[in-house]
Amino acid sequence: MPMDAPQWLRAFAAELGVEPPSEAEVETLLALAGIAAHASERTAAPITCWLTARAGVAPERALELAQALSTFSS
């Protein structure tokens, strides 16, 4: 039986040697991905989250930036 999302995130975080995201962090990242997907193309969603991590930006701050960019580009 395949893992559900929380199981996958815990297992993958363990493989990376980091703590898994909290429920609040997951919700923020999903909101961030949603904005990216709707303001652009669906493929922008995972890459936006990757860029956030690569830049070392907190998901909450990235969400604020994405919301502003989305509003600006509308």
N, C-alpha and C positions, 0 to 999 in steps of 0.2 A: 504494500500500500504506500503511495507517495506521501511525503511529508506535507503538513499544512504550512502556511506561511510562517507562523511563529517558530515552528520546529526548524524549518529551513534557515531562518535568520539566526537562531541560536547555534545551529550546527555550523553554518558558514562563518559566523563571528568567531567561533572556537577555532576553526581552521586558520582564520586570519590572526588569531591571538589577541582579539579585542572583545570588549563587552558588546552584547547585542543591543540594538536600539530599544529605548523604552517605548511604551505604547504612544506617548505624546510625540516622541521623535518620529515614529512610523507615520502617525497622522500628519505631521508637518511635512515629511518627505513626500507623502502621497499627494498632499495639496500642492506642493512645489511641482511635482511631476504633472499633475493635472493642469496647472497653469501653462507649463511649457508645451504640453500636448495640444491644448486648445488655442494657444497664441501662435503656434507654429504648426509642426507636424508631430505625430505620435512619437516618432523616433527621437525627437528632442527631449522627451521626458527622462529616459534613463541617463542620457548624456548630461543633462542639466544637473542631475543628482551627482553624477561622477565629477563634474566640474566643481560643484560645491565642495565635495570632499577633497579634491585635489588642491583647491585654493585654501583649504583649512577654514572655511567659513561655516559658522553655525547654521544649521538648517533654518532656524527662525529668521536669521538675517537674510539668508538666500531667498526665503519666501517673500520677505518684504521687498527685496530687489526685483524679484520676478513679478510681483504684483504691480510695482511701479513701472517696470518695463512693459508689461502687458497693457496697462492703462495708457501709457505714452504712445504705444504703437497702434492702438485701436483707432 
